[in-house]
Amino acid sequence: MEIVTKNDLFYTLVLQKVPNLGDASAKKLIQKAGSPEAVFKEKKSNLIKIDGIGAFKLKDLGNKDFFASAEEEISFIEENEIKPCFFKDDEYPEKLKHCIDGPILFFQRGNINLNKKRIISVVGTRKITSYGSSFCQQLMEDLAPLDPVIVSGFAYGVDITAHKAAFKNGLQTIGCLAHGLNQIYPKTHQKYVKEVEHHGGFITEFWSSDVFDRTNFLKRNRIIAGISEATIVIESAEKGGSLVTAEFANSYNRDVFAVPGRVNDNQSKGCNNLIKSQRAHLLTSAADLVYILNWKLEENRPKVIQQQLFVELNEEEKTIFNYLKTHPKSHLDAIAFDCNVPIFRATILLLDLELKGLVKPLPGKIFELF
């Protein structure tokens, strides 16, 4: 079922407005009744019998104020070229569909295309250091050949650094907001709005009439964690919103990555603790992410090889690259033995070279140059 009519949208908006209901319960009502409109035509006595619903959650279901509010929000949606996305729509992000508390409806604006895309979320401190900024920018550059969608919260620090690095490298990027699409927070980031919308866009479950409140960040963070295949924490103090996002990702059984830092650096304490408590994979380069997530370069994707990559190879990478020049289609074991590197290290180096568009993996742990 998809939202194809104004009627469908209207009743979904009304459901969203009902207090104490929540997304998980709203989904149960829609599934049982058959459609958003059918929920309001069904007898309350039947709805109350649904497991986990009860009279308390339905006591405000017929509040006429919510109907009036829904009409006003539809006008805002139509006037501002906003696209609603219902949880049963084909275009609703696949990963988010598997989150029991994922929004029944969210709103998007821009040039967003999540169909069969790799999606990763990047979060972290608002007080990003030069170390975190450098790592984030290098990560986006190295991931560019794999064309992932980069999701973040459009906040200060790590968020805006990730968005800027993404569109700089031609990647689609999405800002997940904790307020309606009638405003931008922080206001100083207004200057990046057009660039983000050109290379992706913005999503939110909040209405234009919703009051901006810091408690919205918690709801926003569950979407950031739920929409993606993995969440990356680049820098975080011992406590912070990015750690909450990591907790959401863990609860959704998604991979979490954290960038390690010096033990006495305040902005690395959160990441170090995630790694130490085994709630996150250690992330030192794009190759770690590609290896854990088992990503492969698309066969039909154009090779992105720049001359500068040849001077950026480290000594180990040069050794393997030169070896494959004279030993095409070599097995991983042979590469490791002849190049005098451990197999685990050879695997990482080959992934790095694959990311740079220089090496192509073949079935049976065979590798060759492009």
HUCORKA-V652510 format. One record per residue. N is the residue number from 1. RES is the residue in one letter. PHI is phi in whole degrees, -180 to 180 (none if undefined). BURIAL is b if it has 9 or more other ideal C-beta (glycine too) atoms within 8 Angstrom, else e. D_CENTER is the distance of its C-alpha to the mean C-alpha in Angstrom with 1 decimal. Layout:
n=N res=RES phi=PHI burial=BURIAL d_center=D_CENTER
n=N res=RES phi=PHI burial=BURIAL d_center=D_CENTER
//
This chain:
n=1 res=M phi=none burial=e d_center=24.5
n=2 res=E phi=-127 burial=e d_center=22.9
n=3 res=I phi=-75 burial=b d_center=23.5
n=4 res=V phi=-118 burial=e d_center=26.1
n=5 res=T phi=-128 burial=e d_center=28.5
n=6 res=K phi=-63 burial=e d_center=28.8
n=7 res=N phi=-64 burial=e d_center=30.3
n=8 res=D phi=-61 burial=b d_center=27.3
n=9 res=L phi=-62 burial=b d_center=25.1
n=10 res=F phi=-57 burial=b d_center=27.8
n=11 res=Y phi=-72 burial=b d_center=28.1
n=12 res=T phi=-68 burial=b d_center=24.4
n=13 res=L phi=-63 burial=b d_center=24.4
n=14 res=V phi=-62 burial=b d_center=27.4
n=15 res=L phi=-60 burial=b d_center=25.9
n=16 res=Q phi=-63 burial=b d_center=22.9
n=17 res=K phi=-84 burial=b d_center=25.6
n=18 res=V phi=-68 burial=b d_center=27.6
n=19 res=P phi=-70 burial=e d_center=27.5
n=20 res=N phi=70 burial=e d_center=27.3
n=21 res=L phi=-84 burial=b d_center=25.9
n=22 res=G phi=82 burial=e d_center=22.1
n=23 res=D phi=-69 burial=b d_center=19.6
n=24 res=A phi=-62 burial=b d_center=20.7
n=25 res=S phi=-70 burial=b d_center=24.3
n=26 res=A phi=-61 burial=b d_center=23.8
n=27 res=K phi=-62 burial=b d_center=22.4
n=28 res=K phi=-62 burial=b d_center=25.5
n=29 res=L phi=-62 burial=b d_center=27.7
n=30 res=I phi=-65 burial=b d_center=26.4
n=31 res=Q phi=-62 burial=e d_center=26.6
n=32 res=K phi=-71 burial=b d_center=30.1
n=33 res=A phi=-78 burial=b d_center=31.4
n=34 res=G phi=110 burial=e d_center=29.9
n=35 res=S phi=-164 burial=b d_center=28.4
n=36 res=P phi=-58 burial=b d_center=27.5
n=37 res=E phi=-65 burial=b d_center=31.0
n=38 res=A phi=-64 burial=b d_center=32.7
n=39 res=V phi=-59 burial=b d_center=31.5
n=40 res=F phi=-82 burial=b d_center=33.7
n=41 res=K phi=-94 burial=e d_center=36.6
n=42 res=E phi=-76 burial=b d_center=36.6
n=43 res=K phi=-66 burial=e d_center=39.0
n=44 res=K phi=-59 burial=b d_center=37.5
n=45 res=S phi=-62 burial=e d_center=39.7
n=46 res=N phi=-80 burial=e d_center=37.8
n=47 res=L phi=-68 burial=b d_center=34.3
n=48 res=I phi=-62 burial=b d_center=35.4
n=49 res=K phi=-74 burial=e d_center=36.1
n=50 res=I phi=-66 burial=b d_center=32.5
n=51 res=D phi=-55 burial=e d_center=31.3
n=52 res=G phi=85 burial=e d_center=29.5
n=53 res=I phi=-94 burial=b d_center=30.4
n=54 res=G phi=83 burial=e d_center=33.9
n=55 res=A phi=-67 burial=e d_center=35.9
n=56 res=F phi=-61 burial=e d_center=34.1
n=57 res=K phi=-69 burial=b d_center=30.8
n=58 res=L phi=-105 burial=b d_center=32.7
n=59 res=K phi=-64 burial=e d_center=35.3
n=60 res=D phi=-107 burial=b d_center=33.7
n=61 res=L phi=-60 burial=b d_center=32.6
n=62 res=G phi=-98 burial=e d_center=35.4
n=63 res=N phi=-63 burial=e d_center=35.2
n=64 res=K phi=-67 burial=e d_center=36.2
n=65 res=D phi=-61 burial=e d_center=34.5
n=66 res=F phi=-68 burial=b d_center=31.1
n=67 res=F phi=-68 burial=b d_center=32.4
n=68 res=A phi=-67 burial=e d_center=33.5
n=69 res=S phi=-64 burial=b d_center=30.1
n=70 res=A phi=-64 burial=b d_center=28.4
n=71 res=E phi=-62 burial=b d_center=30.8
n=72 res=E phi=-65 burial=b d_center=30.1
n=73 res=E phi=-70 burial=b d_center=26.3
n=74 res=I phi=-61 burial=b d_center=26.9
n=75 res=S phi=-62 burial=e d_center=29.1
n=76 res=F phi=-63 burial=b d_center=26.4
n=77 res=I phi=-61 burial=b d_center=23.9
n=78 res=E phi=-69 burial=e d_center=26.6
n=79 res=E phi=-75 burial=e d_center=27.8
n=80 res=N phi=-118 burial=b d_center=24.5
n=81 res=E phi=53 burial=e d_center=23.1
n=82 res=I phi=-97 burial=b d_center=20.2
n=83 res=K phi=-106 burial=e d_center=18.8
n=84 res=P phi=-78 burial=b d_center=18.4
n=85 res=C phi=-131 burial=b d_center=16.3
n=86 res=F phi=-88 burial=b d_center=18.0
n=87 res=F phi=-67 burial=b d_center=16.7
n=88 res=K phi=-102 burial=e d_center=19.2
n=89 res=D phi=-66 burial=b d_center=18.5
n=90 res=D phi=-63 burial=e d_center=17.9
n=91 res=E phi=-85 burial=e d_center=15.1
n=92 res=Y phi=-66 burial=b d_center=13.2
n=93 res=P phi=-53 burial=e d_center=10.0
n=94 res=E phi=-58 burial=e d_center=11.5
n=95 res=K phi=-64 burial=b d_center=9.4
n=96 res=L phi=-70 burial=b d_center=9.7
n=97 res=K phi=-62 burial=b d_center=13.4
n=98 res=H phi=-86 burial=e d_center=14.0
n=99 res=C phi=-94 burial=b d_center=13.4
n=100 res=I phi=-59 burial=e d_center=16.9
n=101 res=D phi=-102 burial=e d_center=16.0
n=102 res=G phi=-63 burial=b d_center=13.3
n=103 res=P phi=-64 burial=b d_center=14.9
n=104 res=I phi=-70 burial=b d_center=17.7
n=105 res=L phi=-155 burial=b d_center=17.1
n=106 res=F phi=-134 burial=b d_center=14.8
n=107 res=F phi=-118 burial=b d_center=15.7
n=108 res=Q phi=-138 burial=b d_center=14.4
n=109 res=R phi=-145 burial=b d_center=16.2
n=110 res=G phi=126 burial=b d_center=16.3
n=111 res=N phi=-121 burial=b d_center=15.8
n=112 res=I phi=-88 burial=b d_center=12.6
n=113 res=N phi=-140 burial=e d_center=12.8
n=114 res=L phi=-105 burial=b d_center=10.3
n=115 res=N phi=-66 burial=e d_center=13.3
n=116 res=K phi=55 burial=e d_center=13.3
n=117 res=K phi=-105 burial=b d_center=10.6
n=118 res=R phi=-74 burial=b d_center=8.9
n=119 res=I phi=-126 burial=b d_center=5.1
n=120 res=I phi=-129 burial=b d_center=4.1
n=121 res=S phi=-106 burial=b d_center=3.4
n=122 res=V phi=-122 burial=b d_center=7.1
n=123 res=V phi=-135 burial=b d_center=9.4
n=124 res=G phi=163 burial=b d_center=13.2
n=125 res=T phi=-66 burial=b d_center=16.6
n=126 res=R phi=-77 burial=e d_center=17.9
n=127 res=K phi=-105 burial=e d_center=20.8
n=128 res=I phi=-66 burial=b d_center=19.5
n=129 res=T phi=-96 burial=b d_center=22.3
n=130 res=S phi=-63 burial=e d_center=23.4
n=131 res=Y phi=-63 burial=b d_center=22.4
n=132 res=G phi=-65 burial=b d_center=18.7
n=133 res=S phi=-65 burial=b d_center=18.7
n=134 res=S phi=-63 burial=e d_center=20.4
n=135 res=F phi=-64 burial=b d_center=18.2
n=136 res=C phi=-61 burial=b d_center=15.0
n=137 res=Q phi=-66 burial=b d_center=16.9
n=138 res=Q phi=-68 burial=e d_center=18.3
n=139 res=L phi=-61 burial=b d_center=15.1
n=140 res=M phi=-63 burial=b d_center=13.8
n=141 res=E phi=-64 burial=b d_center=17.3
n=142 res=D phi=-72 burial=b d_center=17.5
n=143 res=L phi=-84 burial=b d_center=14.3
n=144 res=A phi=-51 burial=b d_center=15.5
n=145 res=P phi=-62 burial=b d_center=17.7
n=146 res=L phi=-92 burial=b d_center=15.0
n=147 res=D phi=56 burial=b d_center=13.3
n=148 res=P phi=-78 burial=b d_center=9.5
n=149 res=V phi=-89 burial=b d_center=7.2
n=150 res=I phi=-105 burial=b d_center=6.0
n=151 res=V phi=-109 burial=b d_center=4.1
n=152 res=S phi=-155 burial=b d_center=6.7
n=153 res=G phi=-101 burial=b d_center=9.6
n=154 res=F phi=60 burial=b d_center=12.3
n=155 res=A phi=-93 burial=b d_center=14.6
n=156 res=Y phi=-64 burial=e d_center=17.2
n=157 res=G phi=78 burial=b d_center=17.0
n=158 res=V phi=-60 burial=b d_center=13.9
n=159 res=D phi=-56 burial=b d_center=11.6
n=160 res=I phi=-69 burial=b d_center=14.1
n=161 res=T phi=-63 burial=b d_center=14.9
n=162 res=A phi=-66 burial=b d_center=11.5
n=163 res=H phi=-61 burial=b d_center=11.7
n=164 res=K phi=-65 burial=b d_center=15.3
n=165 res=A phi=-66 burial=b d_center=15.1
n=166 res=A phi=-67 burial=b d_center=12.6
n=167 res=F phi=-71 burial=b d_center=15.0
n=168 res=K phi=-64 burial=e d_center=17.9
n=169 res=N phi=-100 burial=b d_center=17.1
n=170 res=G phi=74 burial=e d_center=16.6
n=171 res=L phi=-96 burial=b d_center=12.9
n=172 res=Q phi=-70 burial=b d_center=11.1
n=173 res=T phi=-136 burial=b d_center=9.1
n=174 res=I phi=-127 burial=b d_center=8.0
n=175 res=G phi=-95 burial=b d_center=9.4
n=176 res=C phi=-95 burial=b d_center=8.9
n=177 res=L phi=-100 burial=b d_center=12.5
n=178 res=A phi=-104 burial=b d_center=14.9
n=179 res=H phi=-158 burial=b d_center=17.7
n=180 res=G phi=-71 burial=b d_center=18.9
n=181 res=L phi=-81 burial=b d_center=18.7
n=182 res=N phi=-92 burial=e d_center=22.3
n=183 res=Q phi=-150 burial=e d_center=21.5
n=184 res=I phi=-134 burial=b d_center=19.4
n=185 res=Y phi=-131 burial=b d_center=19.1
n=186 res=P phi=-74 burial=e d_center=20.1
n=187 res=K phi=-62 burial=e d_center=22.7
n=188 res=T phi=-65 burial=e d_center=23.0
n=189 res=H phi=-90 burial=b d_center=19.7
n=190 res=Q phi=-56 burial=e d_center=21.3
n=191 res=K phi=-68 burial=e d_center=22.3
n=192 res=Y phi=-100 burial=b d_center=18.8
n=193 res=V phi=-60 burial=b d_center=18.1
n=194 res=K phi=-62 burial=e d_center=19.9
n=195 res=E phi=-66 burial=b d_center=18.3
n=196 res=V phi=-66 burial=b d_center=14.7
n=197 res=E phi=-66 burial=b d_center=16.0
n=198 res=H phi=-69 burial=b d_center=17.8
n=199 res=H phi=-101 burial=b d_center=14.9
n=200 res=G phi=163 burial=b d_center=12.3
n=201 res=G phi=157 burial=b d_center=12.7
n=202 res=F phi=-127 burial=b d_center=12.0
n=203 res=I phi=-131 burial=b d_center=11.3
n=204 res=T phi=-164 burial=b d_center=13.0
n=205 res=E phi=-100 burial=b d_center=15.1
n=206 res=F phi=-88 burial=b d_center=17.9
n=207 res=W phi=-83 burial=b d_center=21.1
n=208 res=S phi=-67 burial=e d_center=23.0
n=209 res=S phi=-89 burial=e d_center=25.6
n=210 res=D phi=-69 burial=b d_center=23.6
n=211 res=V phi=-75 burial=e d_center=24.7
n=212 res=F phi=-71 burial=e d_center=22.3
n=213 res=D phi=-143 burial=e d_center=22.3
n=214 res=R phi=-66 burial=e d_center=20.7
n=215 res=T phi=-68 burial=e d_center=20.2
n=216 res=N phi=-65 burial=b d_center=17.6
n=217 res=F phi=-62 burial=b d_center=15.2
n=218 res=L phi=-64 burial=e d_center=15.3
n=219 res=K phi=-66 burial=b d_center=14.4
n=220 res=R phi=-60 burial=b d_center=11.6
n=221 res=N phi=-65 burial=b d_center=10.1
n=222 res=R phi=-68 burial=b d_center=10.2
n=223 res=I phi=-72 burial=b d_center=8.0
n=224 res=I phi=-57 burial=b d_center=5.2
n=225 res=A phi=-73 burial=b d_center=6.2
n=226 res=G phi=-79 burial=b d_center=7.2
n=227 res=I phi=-78 burial=b d_center=5.0
n=228 res=S phi=-113 burial=b d_center=3.7
n=229 res=E phi=-75 burial=b d_center=6.9
n=230 res=A phi=-153 burial=b d_center=7.0
n=231 res=T phi=-115 burial=b d_center=6.8
n=232 res=I phi=-110 burial=b d_center=9.2
n=233 res=V phi=-104 burial=b d_center=11.8
n=234 res=I phi=-86 burial=b d_center=14.0
n=235 res=E phi=-148 burial=b d_center=16.7
n=236 res=S phi=-159 burial=b d_center=17.7
n=237 res=A phi=-72 burial=b d_center=21.1
n=238 res=E phi=-62 burial=e d_center=22.5
n=239 res=K phi=-132 burial=e d_center=21.0
n=240 res=G phi=169 burial=b d_center=18.2
n=241 res=G phi=-62 burial=e d_center=15.2
n=242 res=S phi=-66 burial=b d_center=12.8
n=243 res=L phi=-71 burial=b d_center=14.8
n=244 res=V phi=-65 burial=b d_center=14.5
n=245 res=T phi=-61 burial=b d_center=10.7
n=246 res=A phi=-63 burial=b d_center=11.6
n=247 res=E phi=-64 burial=b d_center=14.2
n=248 res=F phi=-59 burial=b d_center=12.1
n=249 res=A phi=-60 burial=b d_center=10.1
n=250 res=N phi=-62 burial=b d_center=13.6
n=251 res=S phi=-67 burial=e d_center=15.0
n=252 res=Y phi=-88 burial=b d_center=12.8
n=253 res=N phi=62 burial=e d_center=14.0
n=254 res=R phi=-103 burial=b d_center=10.8
n=255 res=D phi=-73 burial=b d_center=11.5
n=256 res=V phi=-122 burial=b d_center=11.4
n=257 res=F phi=-122 burial=b d_center=12.7
n=258 res=A phi=-135 burial=b d_center=14.9
n=259 res=V phi=-87 burial=b d_center=17.0
n=260 res=P phi=-73 burial=b d_center=20.6
n=261 res=G phi=-147 burial=b d_center=23.1
n=262 res=R phi=-64 burial=e d_center=26.8
n=263 res=V phi=-64 burial=e d_center=27.9
n=264 res=N phi=-98 burial=e d_center=29.5
n=265 res=D phi=-88 burial=b d_center=26.7
n=266 res=N phi=-59 burial=e d_center=25.4
n=267 res=Q phi=-79 burial=b d_center=21.9
n=268 res=S phi=-112 burial=b d_center=21.6
n=269 res=K phi=-61 burial=b d_center=22.9
n=270 res=G phi=-64 burial=b d_center=19.8
n=271 res=C phi=-65 burial=b d_center=18.2
n=272 res=N phi=-61 burial=b d_center=21.6
n=273 res=N phi=-68 burial=b d_center=22.0
n=274 res=L phi=-61 burial=b d_center=18.7
n=275 res=I phi=-68 burial=b d_center=20.1
n=276 res=K phi=-62 burial=e d_center=23.6
n=277 res=S phi=-89 burial=e d_center=22.9
n=278 res=Q phi=60 burial=e d_center=21.0
n=279 res=R phi=-98 burial=b d_center=17.8
n=280 res=A phi=-154 burial=b d_center=15.9
n=281 res=H phi=-76 burial=b d_center=16.7
n=282 res=L phi=-72 burial=b d_center=18.4
n=283 res=L phi=-119 burial=b d_center=16.7
n=284 res=T phi=-114 burial=e d_center=19.4
n=285 res=S phi=-163 burial=e d_center=18.3
n=286 res=A phi=-60 burial=b d_center=16.0
n=287 res=A phi=-62 burial=b d_center=18.5
n=288 res=D phi=-61 burial=b d_center=17.6
n=289 res=L phi=-64 burial=b d_center=14.0
n=290 res=V phi=-62 burial=b d_center=15.5
n=291 res=Y phi=-68 burial=b d_center=18.3
n=292 res=I phi=-66 burial=b d_center=16.5
n=293 res=L phi=-84 burial=b d_center=14.0
n=294 res=N phi=59 burial=e d_center=17.1
n=295 res=W phi=-79 burial=e d_center=15.8
n=296 res=K phi=-129 burial=e d_center=18.6
n=297 res=L phi=-67 burial=b d_center=19.4
n=298 res=E phi=-68 burial=e d_center=20.2
n=299 res=E phi=-64 burial=e d_center=24.0
n=300 res=N phi=-94 burial=e d_center=24.3
n=301 res=R phi=-81 burial=e d_center=22.0
n=302 res=P phi=-58 burial=e d_center=24.5
n=303 res=K phi=-67 burial=e d_center=25.2
n=304 res=V phi=-113 burial=e d_center=24.1
n=305 res=I phi=-120 burial=e d_center=26.9
n=306 res=Q phi=-107 burial=e d_center=28.2
n=307 res=Q phi=-58 burial=e d_center=31.5
n=308 res=Q phi=-65 burial=e d_center=30.1
n=309 res=L phi=-62 burial=b d_center=28.2
n=310 res=F phi=-68 burial=e d_center=31.6
n=311 res=V phi=-89 burial=e d_center=32.5
n=312 res=E phi=-93 burial=e d_center=29.2
n=313 res=L phi=-69 burial=b d_center=29.8
n=314 res=N phi=-80 burial=e d_center=30.9
n=315 res=E phi=-61 burial=e d_center=34.1
n=316 res=E phi=-65 burial=b d_center=32.7
n=317 res=E phi=-65 burial=b d_center=30.6
n=318 res=K phi=-62 burial=b d_center=33.7
n=319 res=T phi=-61 burial=b d_center=35.7
n=320 res=I phi=-70 burial=b d_center=33.6
n=321 res=F phi=-60 burial=b d_center=33.2
n=322 res=N phi=-67 burial=e d_center=37.0
n=323 res=Y phi=-64 burial=b d_center=37.6
n=324 res=L phi=-71 burial=b d_center=35.8
n=325 res=K phi=-63 burial=e d_center=37.8
n=326 res=T phi=-101 burial=e d_center=40.9
n=327 res=H phi=-131 burial=b d_center=39.6
n=328 res=P phi=-64 burial=e d_center=37.4
n=329 res=K phi=53 burial=e d_center=35.7
n=330 res=S phi=-98 burial=b d_center=36.0
n=331 res=H phi=-79 burial=e d_center=34.9
n=332 res=L phi=-53 burial=b d_center=32.6
n=333 res=D phi=-62 burial=e d_center=35.5
n=334 res=A phi=-68 burial=b d_center=37.9
n=335 res=I phi=-61 burial=b d_center=35.5
n=336 res=A phi=-63 burial=b d_center=35.1
n=337 res=F phi=-67 burial=e d_center=38.8
n=338 res=D phi=-71 burial=b d_center=40.1
n=339 res=C phi=-93 burial=b d_center=37.8
n=340 res=N phi=60 burial=e d_center=38.6
n=341 res=V phi=-131 burial=b d_center=35.1
n=342 res=P phi=-60 burial=e d_center=33.8
n=343 res=I phi=-60 burial=b d_center=31.9
n=344 res=F phi=-62 burial=e d_center=28.7
n=345 res=R phi=-72 burial=b d_center=28.9
n=346 res=A phi=-63 burial=b d_center=29.7
n=347 res=T phi=-62 burial=b d_center=26.6
n=348 res=I phi=-65 burial=b d_center=24.4
n=349 res=L phi=-64 burial=b d_center=26.5
n=350 res=L phi=-67 burial=b d_center=26.3
n=351 res=L phi=-65 burial=b d_center=22.5
n=352 res=D phi=-60 burial=b d_center=22.7
n=353 res=L phi=-68 burial=b d_center=25.3
n=354 res=E phi=-66 burial=b d_center=23.3
n=355 res=L phi=-60 burial=b d_center=20.3
n=356 res=K phi=-83 burial=b d_center=23.0
n=357 res=G phi=77 burial=b d_center=24.3
n=358 res=L phi=-102 burial=b d_center=27.6
n=359 res=V phi=-126 burial=b d_center=27.6
n=360 res=K phi=-120 burial=b d_center=27.0
n=361 res=P phi=-80 burial=b d_center=26.9
n=362 res=L phi=-120 burial=e d_center=29.3
n=363 res=P phi=-57 burial=e d_center=30.0
n=364 res=G phi=81 burial=e d_center=31.8
n=365 res=K phi=61 burial=e d_center=30.3
n=366 res=I phi=-101 burial=b d_center=32.0
n=367 res=F phi=-132 burial=b d_center=30.9
n=368 res=E phi=-148 burial=b d_center=32.2
n=369 res=L phi=-78 burial=b d_center=31.8
n=370 res=F phi=-67 burial=e d_center=30.4
//
